[in-house]
Amino acid sequence: MSTPEENQPRHERRWIYIGACVILVAMGVWGILAFTTVRESARASEKADELIAAIEDAGVRTPDKDQVVRVLGDDGGATCANPNEALSRATLLAQLANGATGPGARPVVADSRVVQGQLLIIEVYCPDELDEFQAFVDDLKTADVAG
């Protein structure tokens, strides 16, 4: 019995094997990325539900869940990037001003509820930063000015 002769040279088969391996590796990488994205999306959705529940408990109108997921993701976004760094605190303090620019800008006694949203976000998304940020907020001069 005779063996069938191969019509393809050996180097042509090598390229077929290499191509198949490249495709398999690419599909594996795509699968890992897809799994990670789905897992992060589920985690972001859970965190958003937790934040919305905390906002409801505070008696405030709640934002749309999709908006919370887009803005805060699964890690708190910009709010949790560096909430206790000097630049983040300076940005917050600049927002607690009279709204004037230049030499007319003055700090004001803000409503005590003005930072409650940020505290809730930090509590849900980055609780390890909460104690230090809470101490900073407690040192701010605030009052119950809005009714």
C-alpha positions in Angstrom: 0.0 0.0 0.0 1.4 3.3 -0.9 1.2 6.5 1.1 -0.4 9.6 -0.4 2.1 12.2 -1.6 1.9 15.6 -0.1 1.3 18.4 -2.5 2.3 21.2 -0.2 5.9 22.0 0.6 6.9 21.9 4.3 7.3 25.7 4.5 3.8 26.3 3.3 2.3 24.2 6.1 4.5 26.0 8.6 2.7 29.3 7.7 -0.7 27.6 8.1 0.3 26.5 11.6 1.7 29.9 12.5 -1.4 31.6 11.3 -3.6 29.3 13.3 -1.6 29.9 16.4 -1.8 33.7 15.9 -5.6 33.5 15.5 -5.9 31.4 18.6 -3.8 33.7 20.7 -5.8 36.7 19.4 -9.1 35.0 20.3 -7.7 34.2 23.8 -6.7 37.8 24.4 -10.1 39.0 23.2 -11.8 36.6 25.5 -9.8 37.8 28.5 -10.6 41.4 27.7 -14.3 40.7 27.2 -14.4 38.8 30.5 -12.7 41.7 32.4 -15.0 44.3 30.9 -18.1 42.3 31.9 -16.8 41.8 35.4 -16.0 45.5 35.8 -19.4 46.5 34.4 -21.1 44.2 36.9 -19.0 45.6 39.7 -19.8 49.2 38.6 -23.5 48.4 38.5 -23.4 47.0 42.0 -21.5 50.1 43.3 -24.0 52.4 41.6 -26.9 50.6 43.2 -25.2 51.0 46.6 -24.6 54.7 46.0 -28.2 55.3 44.8 -29.6 53.5 47.9 -27.4 55.7 50.1 -28.6 58.9 48.3 -32.2 57.8 48.7 -31.6 57.2 52.5 -30.3 60.8 52.7 -33.6 62.0 51.2 -32.2 63.5 48.1 -33.3 63.0 44.4 -31.3 60.2 42.9 -29.4 60.3 39.6 -29.9 57.9 36.8 -28.0 54.6 37.4 -26.5 54.5 33.9 -25.1 58.0 34.5 -23.6 57.0 37.8 -22.0 53.9 36.2 -20.5 56.0 33.3 -19.2 58.8 35.6 -17.9 56.7 38.6 -17.2 53.3 37.0 -16.2 50.7 39.5 -13.5 52.7 41.2 -15.2 56.1 41.9 -13.6 57.9 39.0 -12.1 61.3 39.7 -13.7 61.5 43.1 -11.6 58.7 44.4 -8.5 59.4 42.4 -6.8 61.4 45.2 -9.5 62.9 47.5 -7.1 63.8 50.3 -4.3 65.3 48.1 -3.7 69.1 48.3 -4.9 69.8 44.7 -8.2 67.9 45.2 -8.8 69.8 48.5 -7.9 73.1 46.9 -10.3 72.4 44.0 -13.1 71.7 46.5 -12.3 74.8 48.5 -12.3 76.9 45.4 -15.8 75.8 44.7 -16.9 76.9 48.2 -16.5 80.6 47.2 -18.8 83.5 46.4 -18.5 83.0 42.6 -16.5 86.1 41.9 -13.2 86.0 40.1 -9.9 87.8 40.7 -9.6 90.0 43.8 -13.4 89.7 44.5 -13.2 86.0 45.2 -14.0 85.2 48.8 -14.6 82.0 50.8 -18.1 81.6 52.1 -19.8 79.7 54.9 -21.3 76.9 52.8 -24.3 74.8 53.5 -23.4 71.7 55.6 -25.0 69.5 52.9 -22.7 70.7 50.1 -20.1 67.9 50.5 -22.5 65.2 51.5 -22.6 63.7 48.0 -18.9 63.5 47.8 -18.8 61.9 51.3 -21.3 59.3 50.1 -19.3 58.5 46.9 -16.1 58.1 49.0 -17.9 55.9 51.5 -19.1 53.6 48.7 -16.2 53.6 46.3 -13.1 54.3 48.3 -13.9 53.8 52.0 -10.2 53.7 52.9 -10.0 57.4 52.1 -13.2 58.3 54.1 -11.8 58.9 57.6 -9.2 61.4 56.4 -11.6 63.2 54.1 -14.3 63.2 56.9 -11.8 64.9 59.2 -11.1 67.5 56.5 -14.9 68.2 56.0 -15.4 68.4 59.8 -12.8 71.2 59.9 -14.7 73.2 57.3 -16.9 76.1 58.6 -20.4 75.2 57.4 -23.9 76.0 58.5 -27.5 75.0 57.7 -28.2 77.8 55.3 -30.5 76.1 52.7 -34.0 75.2 53.7 
